[in-house]
Amino acid sequence: MLFMTPTQPPPKIHLTNTNDYRESYANSVQVRVNLWDFFLMFGTVNQTAPDNVQIHNFQGVYISPQQAKALSNVLTQNLSQYEATFGEIRLEPRTTGSPIQ
């Protein structure tokens, strides 16, 4: 998180990808929380039958509570802009026994 005083110009931010950087698609995110951090586990859902759902997790990321709140704010802002442009995002209703995503 960056902090500035009113008289300081904003810092120049340089983004660099590490050698192990990768991009992946996830349609499952599971969250675990404890006193010190949030753990986000990303995966893909494969439903082969109405009663058979498999989730293949491929990446876990720990973030601080402060970064979790900042992420929530950024997602809320971007979701509002997305819906203003493309229309409301509707969530599929969950059936009894379906995994929480």
Summary of the structure (lengths in Angstrom):
residues: 101
radius of gyration: 17.9
end to end distance: 27.5
largest distance: 60.2
contacts: 160
relative contact order: 0.16
helix: 22%
strand: 30%
